[in-house]
Amino acid sequence: MIEVLLVTAPGCHFCTDARAALLELATSFPVAVREIDAASSEGLDAVERHRPPLWPLVLVDGAYFSSGRLPRTKLRSLLSRSTSAA
């Protein structure tokens, strides 16, 4: 299972878009999507560690993947590589 952490902020339209895209990808890949608020203690830790310039912050298996608009093609490629390697 590939863990994707979505760190969101209130009123963020990129966050809404990323949430929908991740839920769609979870139907094709073994992905566990977890969403947290940037203002939560875990969210603040992630923000301090990765310093995203835009929301949402996306981590894949604990590693920085993106911030801002979710790069769907890049994520699909990563998920494909990860699942074929397993």
GROMACS elastic network, one bead per residue, 0.5 to 0.9 nm:
[ bonds ]
;  ai    aj funct       b0    kb
    1    29     6  0.85832   500
    1    30     6  0.50962   500
    1    31     6  0.56190   500
    1    32     6  0.65571   500
    1    83     6  0.86436   500
    2    29     6  0.84056   500
    2    30     6  0.61264   500
    2    32     6  0.60584   500
    2    33     6  0.84569   500
    2    60     6  0.71496   500
    2    61     6  0.61800   500
    2    79     6  0.78950   500
    2    82     6  0.80229   500
    2    83     6  0.84522   500
    3    30     6  0.87413   500
    3    31     6  0.58928   500
    3    33     6  0.61479   500
    3    34     6  0.76113   500
    3    59     6  0.81036   500
    3    60     6  0.58015   500
    3    62     6  0.75874   500
    4    22     6  0.84337   500
    4    31     6  0.68575   500
    4    32     6  0.60549   500
    4    34     6  0.62369   500
    4    35     6  0.84076   500
    4    58     6  0.69170   500
    4    59     6  0.56595   500
    4    61     6  0.61642   500
    4    62     6  0.77288   500
    5    32     6  0.84123   500
    5    33     6  0.59975   500
    5    35     6  0.58268   500
    5    36     6  0.74813   500
    5    57     6  0.80000   500
    5    58     6  0.56891   500
    5    59     6  0.50466   500
    5    60     6  0.64632   500
    5    61     6  0.78831   500
    5    62     6  0.75899   500
    6    15     6  0.80811   500
    6    18     6  0.81149   500
    6    19     6  0.76541   500
    6    33     6  0.72312   500
    6    34     6  0.61055   500
    6    36     6  0.62783   500
    6    37     6  0.84141   500
    6    56     6  0.64987   500
    6    57     6  0.59726   500
    6    59     6  0.67224   500
    6    60     6  0.89833   500
    7    15     6  0.82020   500
    7    34     6  0.85673   500
    7    35     6  0.59021   500
    7    36     6  0.50428   500
    7    37     6  0.56560   500
    7    38     6  0.55351   500
    7    43     6  0.62298   500
    7    46     6  0.79375   500
    7    47     6  0.83375   500
    7    55     6  0.74613   500
    7    56     6  0.54813   500
    7    58     6  0.63507   500
    7    59     6  0.82956   500
    8    12     6  0.72992   500
    8    14     6  0.89368   500
    8    15     6  0.58138   500
    8    16     6  0.86932   500
    8    35     6  0.71236   500
    8    36     6  0.62590   500
    8    37     6  0.50325   500
    8    38     6  0.54528   500
    8    39     6  0.86774   500
    8    43     6  0.82512   500
    8    55     6  0.61606   500
    8    57     6  0.68256   500
    8    58     6  0.88961   500
    9    12     6  0.57896   500
    9    15     6  0.72977   500
    9    36     6  0.88111   500
    9    37     6  0.59683   500
    9    38     6  0.56058   500
    9    39     6  0.76187   500
    9    55     6  0.65947   500
    9    56     6  0.70038   500
   10    13     6  0.88951   500
   10    15     6  0.85805   500
   10    37     6  0.79722   500
   10    38     6  0.86729   500
   11    15     6  0.82456   500
   11    16     6  0.85934   500
   12    15     6  0.51901   500
   12    16     6  0.66408   500
   12    17     6  0.89000   500
   12    55     6  0.68567   500
   12    56     6  0.76873   500
   13    16     6  0.50735   500
   13    17     6  0.62538   500
   13    18     6  0.85870   500
   13    55     6  0.87969   500
   14    17     6  0.50123   500
   14    18     6  0.60158   500
   14    19     6  0.85140   500
   14    54     6  0.88801   500
   14    55     6  0.66669   500
   14    56     6  0.65192   500
   14    68     6  0.62777   500
   14    69     6  0.54256   500
   14    70     6  0.74938   500
   15    18     6  0.50579   500
   15    19     6  0.60495   500
   15    20     6  0.86507   500
   15    55     6  0.64447   500
   15    56     6  0.51591   500
   15    57     6  0.86454   500
   15    68     6  0.79523   500
   15    69     6  0.79335   500
   15    70     6  0.85798   500
   16    19     6  0.51835   500
   16    20     6  0.63947   500
   16    21     6  0.87409   500
   16    56     6  0.89307   500
   17    20     6  0.53140   500
   17    21     6  0.62582   500
   17    22     6  0.86789   500
   17    69     6  0.78352   500
   17    70     6  0.78448   500
   18    21     6  0.50366   500
   18    22     6  0.59989   500
   18    23     6  0.85020   500
   18    56     6  0.75640   500
   18    58     6  0.88895   500
   18    68     6  0.89023   500
   18    69     6  0.71441   500
   18    70     6  0.56790   500
   18    71     6  0.89961   500
   18    72     6  0.87399   500
   19    22     6  0.52469   500
   19    23     6  0.61982   500
   19    24     6  0.86449   500
   19    33     6  0.86870   500
   19    35     6  0.82586   500
   20    23     6  0.52302   500
   20    24     6  0.62525   500
   20    25     6  0.87253   500
   21    24     6  0.50972   500
   21    25     6  0.61845   500
   21    26     6  0.86068   500
   21    70     6  0.81504   500
   21    72     6  0.74850   500
   22    25     6  0.50023   500
   22    26     6  0.60701   500
   22    27     6  0.89050   500
   22    31     6  0.84047   500
   22    33     6  0.70401   500
   22    72     6  0.87872   500
   23    26     6  0.50757   500
   23    27     6  0.69335   500
   23    31     6  0.88193   500
   23    33     6  0.74756   500
   24    27     6  0.55588   500
   24    28     6  0.74667   500
   25    28     6  0.53837   500
   25    29     6  0.60902   500
   25    30     6  0.87353   500
   25    31     6  0.76106   500
   25    76     6  0.76397   500
   26    29     6  0.51620   500
   26    30     6  0.62797   500
   26    31     6  0.51044   500
   26    32     6  0.71791   500
   26    33     6  0.76928   500
   27    30     6  0.78168   500
   27    31     6  0.82489   500
   28    31     6  0.84626   500
   29    76     6  0.88144   500
   29    79     6  0.69522   500
   29    80     6  0.78432   500
   29    83     6  0.76318   500
   30    79     6  0.84964   500
   30    83     6  0.77244   500
   31    79     6  0.84043   500
   36    39     6  0.84937   500
   36    40     6  0.71145   500
   36    42     6  0.75644   500
   36    43     6  0.62181   500
   37    40     6  0.54257   500
   37    41     6  0.87238   500
   37    42     6  0.82118   500
   37    43     6  0.57553   500
   37    44     6  0.85381   500
   38    41     6  0.79941   500
   38    42     6  0.77122   500
   38    44     6  0.57300   500
   38    45     6  0.87550   500
   38    46     6  0.80009   500
   38    47     6  0.70837   500
   38    55     6  0.89527   500
   38    56     6  0.87175   500
   38    57     6  0.87295   500
   39    42     6  0.81269   500
   39    43     6  0.57654   500
   39    44     6  0.57800   500
   40    44     6  0.59845   500
   40    45     6  0.85344   500
   41    44     6  0.51212   500
   41    45     6  0.62821   500
   41    46     6  0.87414   500
   42    45     6  0.51133   500
   42    46     6  0.62970   500
   42    47     6  0.86633   500
   43    46     6  0.51007   500
   43    47     6  0.61164   500
   43    48     6  0.85416   500
   44    47     6  0.50411   500
   44    48     6  0.60464   500
   44    49     6  0.85216   500
   45    48     6  0.51487   500
   45    49     6  0.61498   500
   45    50     6  0.86483   500
   46    49     6  0.51088   500
   46    50     6  0.60210   500
   46    51     6  0.78800   500
   46    57     6  0.83850   500
   47    50     6  0.53070   500
   47    51     6  0.50800   500
   47    52     6  0.64488   500
   47    57     6  0.78533   500
   48    51     6  0.55720   500
   48    52     6  0.86421   500
   49    52     6  0.89674   500
   50    57     6  0.83130   500
   50    64     6  0.70463   500
   51    54     6  0.89542   500
   51    57     6  0.88321   500
   52    55     6  0.69937   500
   52    56     6  0.80092   500
   52    57     6  0.61670   500
   52    66     6  0.81664   500
   52    67     6  0.57947   500
   52    68     6  0.81335   500
   53    57     6  0.87693   500
   53    67     6  0.68952   500
   53    68     6  0.75871   500
   54    57     6  0.72776   500
   54    67     6  0.54810   500
   54    69     6  0.83372   500
   55    58     6  0.86297   500
   55    67     6  0.56373   500
   55    69     6  0.78039   500
   56    66     6  0.79712   500
   56    67     6  0.53260   500
   56    68     6  0.53738   500
   56    69     6  0.75113   500
   56    70     6  0.80542   500
   57    64     6  0.78772   500
   57    65     6  0.78614   500
   57    66     6  0.60131   500
   57    68     6  0.69069   500
   58    63     6  0.84961   500
   58    64     6  0.64159   500
   58    65     6  0.54943   500
   58    66     6  0.52133   500
   58    67     6  0.60777   500
   58    68     6  0.86868   500
   58    70     6  0.80390   500
   59    62     6  0.53754   500
   59    63     6  0.51161   500
   59    65     6  0.51242   500
   59    66     6  0.71090   500
   60    63     6  0.53016   500
   60    64     6  0.65237   500
   60    65     6  0.60171   500
   61    64     6  0.85859   500
   62    65     6  0.89354   500
   64    67     6  0.85080   500
   65    75     6  0.82148   500
   66    69     6  0.80379   500
   66    70     6  0.67250   500
   66    71     6  0.75797   500
   67    70     6  0.70044   500
   68    71     6  0.87724   500
   69    72     6  0.88300   500
   70    73     6  0.89628   500
   70    74     6  0.87614   500
   70    75     6  0.80320   500
   71    74     6  0.54753   500
   71    75     6  0.62118   500
   71    76     6  0.86857   500
   72    75     6  0.50783   500
   72    76     6  0.59816   500
   72    77     6  0.84781   500
   73    76     6  0.51164   500
   73    77     6  0.61195   500
   73    78     6  0.86216   500
   74    77     6  0.51401   500
   74    78     6  0.62518   500
   74    79     6  0.86937   500
   75    78     6  0.50240   500
   75    79     6  0.61026   500
   75    80     6  0.84822   500
   76    79     6  0.51048   500
   76    80     6  0.60568   500
   76    81     6  0.86119   500
   77    80     6  0.50801   500
   77    81     6  0.62029   500
   77    82     6  0.85501   500
   78    81     6  0.51716   500
   78    82     6  0.60539   500
   78    83     6  0.86034   500
   79    82     6  0.50093   500
   79    83     6  0.60685   500
   79    84     6  0.84731   500
   80    83     6  0.53269   500
   80    84     6  0.60854   500
   80    85     6  0.85219   500
   81    84     6  0.52463   500
   81    85     6  0.60677   500
   81    86     6  0.87163   500
   82    85     6  0.52722   500
   82    86     6  0.64518   500
   83    86     6  0.52479   500
